[in-house]
């Protein structure tokens, strides 16, 4: 019996993990890609069509993976559909695609001929648990606020998060990931530019604020990373302001939030510039913008432009 699957979702890392599960299920050695596993992208469509017709060599089944199928043309998808109507019994076809595949005319016919596997991005709680478990397996300590910062910078993009976790694990020297490690390895340049944006906003310098924002977006910084650092920054200012009002000294604040006293002094200088009311308003605006971007209510660049305009008021 032929086995045909469509893995669909907005997270390429999760789609790849689901494909790995299918490799294990059908007892094909994941390292035998030269024999009974072949992987193709949409640009390699001709070879893909040859592969699905090829009999297995070392296994009972041959797995053929088609990645980024949402990029196929209408004609190419018609060829896939024709294969699905008369599949090779020894081929396990795994089609991996982003949700945009639904725009292709034959999509409804295709999903009627495959087993559908959804690969959605994990929610915040799941992603944060995954980050904690990753470092636990590496015997590396990490505090909740550090996990929060990683999530705020990279969001629920599993591949982006995984890449940063590998980088952090390789670079840690004292058996613990600290806030400063995340800043240094994950978002240092973004952090510095966010400081510039906030300074420009405070000085009512709209031209500079938008210029720095444009440099970030044109430098391929992800919207979620920019909004994540803005969110982290204003919440840090809020915490600092509260602790300073409660009588904490710089050493005490540094101990509480996990930064050096010198860095805390720099942040506290920023916190003193803004009223609690202004910081609370900024937090609300950043939260609303983050929600609008993640839910697709507004396109990323437009949402960030609107945020900066609101902060300048």
C-alpha positions in Angstrom: 0.0 0.0 0.0 1.3 3.4 -1.0 1.9 6.0 1.8 1.6 9.7 0.9 1.9 12.5 3.4 1.5 16.3 3.4 3.3 18.1 6.2 1.9 21.6 6.3 2.7 24.5 8.7 4.5 27.8 9.1 7.5 26.3 11.0 10.2 24.7 8.8 12.0 23.2 11.8 8.8 21.4 13.0 8.1 20.2 9.4 11.6 18.7 9.3 11.1 16.9 12.6 7.9 15.4 11.4 9.7 14.2 8.3 12.3 12.6 10.5 9.6 10.8 12.4 8.3 9.3 9.1 11.8 8.1 8.3 11.9 6.2 11.6 8.4 4.9 11.2 9.2 3.3 7.8 12.5 1.8 9.1 14.7 3.7 6.6 18.1 4.6 7.9 18.2 8.5 8.1 21.8 8.4 6.9 21.1 6.4 3.7 20.0 9.4 1.7 22.2 8.2 -1.2 20.1 5.0 -1.5 16.6 4.9 -0.2 16.0 8.5 0.9 16.0 11.4 -1.5 15.1 15.0 -0.7 14.3 17.7 -3.2 13.1 21.2 -3.2 10.7 22.8 -5.7 13.5 23.9 -8.0 14.6 20.2 -8.4 11.2 19.1 -9.5 12.4 17.0 -12.5 14.6 14.8 -10.3 11.8 14.6 -7.7 9.5 13.1 -10.3 12.2 10.6 -11.2 12.7 9.6 -7.6 9.1 8.8 -6.8 9.2 6.2 -9.6 12.4 4.6 -8.5 12.3 1.3 -6.6 14.1 1.0 -3.2 17.6 -0.5 -3.1 18.4 -1.4 0.5 15.0 -1.1 2.2 11.4 -2.2 1.7 10.4 1.4 1.2 11.9 4.4 -0.5 11.2 7.8 1.1 11.0 10.8 -1.2 10.7 14.2 0.3 9.6 17.3 -1.5 10.4 20.5 0.4 8.8 23.9 0.0 6.0 22.6 -2.2 4.2 25.9 -1.9 6.6 27.1 -4.5 5.5 24.7 -7.2 3.8 26.0 -10.3 0.2 25.0 -11.1 1.5 22.6 -13.8 4.0 21.0 -11.4 1.3 20.5 -8.8 -0.9 18.8 -11.4 2.0 16.3 -12.0 2.1 15.6 -8.3 -1.6 15.0 -8.2 -1.4 12.7 -11.2 1.3 10.7 -9.3 -1.0 10.6 -6.2 -3.7 9.0 -8.2 -1.4 6.2 -9.3 1.4 6.0 -6.7 4.2 3.5 -6.6 3.5 1.0 -3.8 7.1 1.0 -2.5 7.4 4.8 -2.4 6.7 6.9 0.7 6.0 10.4 -0.5 6.5 13.2 2.0 5.4 16.7 0.8 6.5 19.5 3.1 4.9 22.9 2.6 4.1 26.3 4.1 0.4 27.2 4.4 0.6 29.2 1.1 0.3 25.9 -0.7 -3.4 26.2 -0.2 -3.4 29.0 -2.9 -2.6 26.4 -5.6 -5.7 25.4 -7.5 -5.4 21.6 -7.1 -4.7 21.8 -3.4 -8.0 20.4 -2.3 -7.6 17.4 -4.6 -4.1 16.9 -3.2 -5.1 16.8 0.4 -7.8 14.3 -0.5 -5.1 11.9 -1.6 -2.6 12.3 1.3 -2.4 11.9 5.1 -2.3 15.5 6.5 0.2 16.3 9.3 0.0 19.8 10.8 3.3 21.5 11.8 2.3 24.6 13.6 4.6 26.9 15.5 4.6 26.1 19.2 2.9 28.5 21.6 4.9 30.6 24.1 4.7 28.1 27.0 5.8 25.2 24.8 8.7 27.1 23.3 10.0 28.2 26.7 9.7 24.7 28.1 11.7 23.5 25.1 14.4 26.1 25.7 14.7 25.0 29.4 14.8 21.3 28.4 17.5 22.0 25.8 19.9 23.5 28.4 18.9 20.9 31.0 20.1 18.2 28.7 23.4 20.1 28.2 23.7 20.5 32.0 23.6 24.3 31.7 21.7 26.4 34.1 19.3 29.1 32.9 17.0 31.5 34.7 13.4 32.1 33.7 14.1 35.7 32.8 16.9 34.6 30.4 14.5 32.1 28.8 12.0 35.0 28.4 14.6 37.2 26.6 15.5 34.4 24.2 11.8 33.9 23.4 11.2 37.7 23.0 14.1 38.0 20.6 13.4 34.9 18.5 9.7 34.2 19.0 8.2 30.9 18.1 10.4 30.3 15.0 11.8 26.9 16.0 14.7 27.0 13.6 15.9 30.4 14.6 15.6 29.5 18.3 17.5 26.2 17.8 20.3 28.0 16.0 20.7 30.4 18.8 20.5 27.7 21.5 23.3 25.8 19.8 25.4 29.0 19.7 24.8 29.8 23.3 25.6 26.3 24.5 28.8 26.3 22.6 29.9 29.7 24.0 29.0 29.4 27.6 32.0 29.2 30.0 30.6 29.0 33.5 27.8 26.4 33.3 25.1 29.0 33.2 23.5 31.1 30.5 23.1 34.7 31.7 21.2 37.7 30.3 24.5 39.2 29.2 25.4 36.0 27.2 22.1 36.3 25.3 22.7 40.0 24.6 26.3 39.3 23.4 25.6 36.3 21.2 22.0 36.8 20.1 21.1 40.4 19.9 23.9 42.8 20.7 23.6 44.9 17.5 19.8 44.9 17.8 20.0 46.0 21.4 22.3 48.9 20.6 20.0 50.1 17.9 17.0 49.8 20.1 18.7 52.1 22.6 19.2 54.6 19.8 15.5 54.4 18.8 14.4 55.0 22.4 16.8 57.9 22.7 15.5 59.4 19.5 11.9 58.9 20.7 12.8 60.6 24.0 14.3 63.6 22.1 11.3 63.7 19.7 13.7 63.1 16.8 11.4 61.3 14.4 13.9 61.3 11.5 16.6 59.5 13.5 14.2 57.0 15.0 12.9 56.0 11.6 16.4 56.0 10.1 17.6 53.5 12.8 14.5 51.4 12.4 15.0 51.3 8.6 18.6 50.3 9.0 17.5 47.3 11.2 14.8 46.1 8.7 17.1 46.6 5.7 19.8 44.7 7.6 17.4 41.7 7.5 16.7 41.9 11.2 13.4 40.0 11.9 10.4 42.0 13.1 10.0 39.7 16.0 13.6 40.4 17.1 13.2 44.1 16.9 9.9 44.1 18.8 11.3 41.6 21.3 14.1 43.8 22.2 11.9 46.9 22.5 9.6 44.9 24.8 12.5 43.6 26.9 14.0 47.1 27.1 10.9 48.9 28.3 10.1 46.2 30.8 13.6 46.3 32.1 13.3 50.1 32.6 10.0 49.5 34.4 11.7 47.0 36.8 14.6 49.2 37.4 12.4 52.2 38.1 10.5 50.1 40.7 13.6 48.9 42.4 15.2 52.3 42.5 12.0 53.7 44.1 12.1 50.8 46.6 15.6 51.9 47.7 17.8 49.2 46.0 21.4 50.2 45.3 23.1 49.4 42.0 24.7 46.2 43.4 21.3 45.0 44.7 19.6 45.7 41.4 22.5 44.0 39.5 22.1 40.9 41.7 18.3 40.8 41.1 18.3 41.2 37.3 21.6 39.4 36.5 23.6 42.2 35.0 26.9 43.8 36.0 26.7 47.0 38.2 28.2 49.0 35.4 25.6 47.9 33.0 22.8 48.6 35.5 24.1 52.1 36.0 23.8 52.7 32.3 20.2 51.4 32.2 19.3 53.3 35.4 20.4 56.5 33.7 17.9 55.7 31.0 15.1 54.8 33.5 15.5 58.1 35.3 14.6 59.9 32.1 11.1 58.5 31.8 8.1 58.7 34.0 6.4 55.5 35.2 3.3 56.5 33.2 5.3 56.9 30.0 7.0 53.5 30.4 3.6 51.8 31.1 2.2 53.4 27.9 5.2 52.2 25.9 4.8 48.6 27.3 1.1 48.6 26.2 2.0 49.9 22.7 4.8 47.3 22.2 2.5 44.5 23.4 -0.2 45.5 20.9 2.3 45.8 18.1 3.7 42.4 18.9 0.2 40.9 18.8 -0.6 42.6 15.5 2.5 41.2 13.8 2.1 37.7 15.2 -1.5 37.4 14.3 -1.1 38.9 10.9 -3.3 41.9 11.6 -0.6 44.2 10.3 2.4 43.7 8.0 5.6 43.9 10.0 7.2 47.1 8.6 3.9 48.9 8.8 3.3 47.8 12.4 6.7 49.0 13.5 6.3 52.3 11.7 3.0 52.8 13.5 4.6 51.9 16.8 7.4 54.4 16.4 4.8 57.1 15.4 2.8 56.3 18.5 5.8 56.4 20.8 6.7 59.8 19.5 3.4 61.3 20.5 
